[in-house]
């Protein structure tokens, strides 16, 4: 199992980032849902992850976590903040959405709880978890080379 994870965890992260990117483009370009300010910030963090993970896979780069982890963590932080605003745990008065669509606008809730902010939170959580697993599984091989 460890060898399987070591060989495939970046593929999982790549697939998650690609699905998140394609999903956000689907919501805005096909369904016509305008992204809020926090959604834009999350896109800024997610879209480059697709290319970073792809390059890490193609070039078998054991240091890919160094490039991807900061973006993934920043996106995770923004997603957490977005969910806290969306579910009214934080007051809307501190939301950065001063013009355009509000960060707390409910476009849909699949199954009564799956929202766009929740999907972003899951996406960044999965990519961050994949990077932690990748780092831990490749830590010994990185230490031996240095």
TANORUR-V682282 format. One record per residue. SS is DSSP state (~ for helix, > for strand, _ for the rest). PSI is psi in whole degrees, -180 to 180 (999 if undefined). Layout:
ss=SS psi=PSI
ss=SS psi=PSI
This chain:
ss=_ psi=-40
ss=~ psi=-43
ss=~ psi=-39
ss=~ psi=-46
ss=~ psi=-44
ss=~ psi=-37
ss=~ psi=-19
ss=~ psi=-6
ss=~ psi=-33
ss=~ psi=-31
ss=~ psi=-38
ss=~ psi=-46
ss=~ psi=-43
ss=~ psi=-46
ss=~ psi=-43
ss=~ psi=-46
ss=~ psi=-40
ss=~ psi=-45
ss=~ psi=-42
ss=~ psi=-43
ss=~ psi=-48
ss=~ psi=-38
ss=~ psi=-44
ss=~ psi=-38
ss=~ psi=-36
ss=~ psi=-47
ss=~ psi=-41
ss=~ psi=-42
ss=~ psi=-34
ss=~ psi=-50
ss=_ psi=-14
ss=_ psi=23
ss=_ psi=121
ss=_ psi=133
ss=_ psi=144
ss=_ psi=177
ss=~ psi=-46
ss=~ psi=-34
ss=~ psi=-40
ss=~ psi=-44
ss=~ psi=-39
ss=~ psi=-36
ss=~ psi=-41
ss=~ psi=-33
ss=~ psi=-37
ss=~ psi=-44
ss=~ psi=-45
ss=~ psi=-25
ss=~ psi=-33
ss=~ psi=-50
ss=~ psi=-40
ss=~ psi=-46
ss=~ psi=-40
ss=~ psi=-45
ss=~ psi=-38
ss=~ psi=-39
ss=~ psi=-49
ss=~ psi=-40
ss=_ psi=7
ss=_ psi=46
ss=_ psi=111
ss=_ psi=-9
ss=_ psi=14
ss=~ psi=-29
ss=~ psi=-30
ss=~ psi=-33
ss=~ psi=-36
ss=~ psi=-35
ss=~ psi=-43
ss=~ psi=-42
ss=~ psi=-42
ss=~ psi=-43
ss=~ psi=-40
ss=~ psi=-45
ss=~ psi=-39
ss=~ psi=-43
ss=~ psi=-43
ss=~ psi=-41
ss=~ psi=-40
ss=~ psi=-48
ss=~ psi=-44
ss=~ psi=-43
ss=~ psi=-38
ss=~ psi=-38
ss=~ psi=-46
ss=~ psi=-43
ss=_ psi=14
ss=_ psi=28
ss=_ psi=-36
ss=_ psi=147
ss=_ psi=145
ss=~ psi=-20
ss=~ psi=-20
ss=~ psi=8
ss=_ psi=144
ss=_ psi=-4
ss=_ psi=88
ss=_ psi=-24
ss=_ psi=156
ss=_ psi=-154
ss=_ psi=142
ss=_ psi=150
ss=_ psi=-10
ss=_ psi=10
ss=_ psi=130
ss=_ psi=106
ss=_ psi=-40
ss=_ psi=163
ss=_ psi=98
ss=> psi=136
ss=_ psi=19
ss=_ psi=-1
ss=_ psi=-15
ss=> psi=113
ss=_ psi=170
ss=~ psi=-46
ss=~ psi=-37
ss=~ psi=-40
ss=~ psi=-39
ss=~ psi=-41
ss=~ psi=-44
ss=~ psi=-44
ss=~ psi=-47
ss=~ psi=-32
ss=~ psi=-43
ss=~ psi=-46
ss=~ psi=-39
ss=~ psi=-44
ss=~ psi=-42
ss=~ psi=-40
ss=~ psi=-37
ss=~ psi=-46
ss=~ psi=-45
ss=~ psi=-45
ss=~ psi=-48
ss=~ psi=-38
ss=~ psi=-27
ss=~ psi=3
ss=~ psi=-46
ss=~ psi=-41
ss=~ psi=-32
ss=~ psi=-40
ss=~ psi=-36
ss=~ psi=-31
ss=~ psi=-30
ss=_ psi=999
